[in-house]
Amino acid sequence: MYFVDWTPDWMGAFAECVAQALARLGVTPVAPPTGTGVAAPAASGLLVEVEATAVVG
């Protein structure tokens, strides 16, 4: 994930949102989420971008 203007004080809110999404979807993550701060998003107005790979099988 890429976070615009990331600061460490966002971590609590981010972790809570991830936990809520996982509970709602009823899934367990295979690996912990990783992220990095960026100066600007790919599209104007975004605060978070996600790059994901789905494995089916």
C-alpha positions, 0 to 999 in steps of 0.5 A: 500500500502507498500512503500519501504523507504517512506519519506514525500517528496514523498507524492506530487508525490504519490497523483498526480499519484493516481489522474491521475490513477483515472481520466484515469479509471473514478472512484471515490475512496470509501475510501482514500488510506492508506500506510506504509513504509517498509524496503524491498519489497516482491520481489526484485526491487519493490518500491510499493506493493498494497494489494487490495480487489474488491467488486462487486455487 
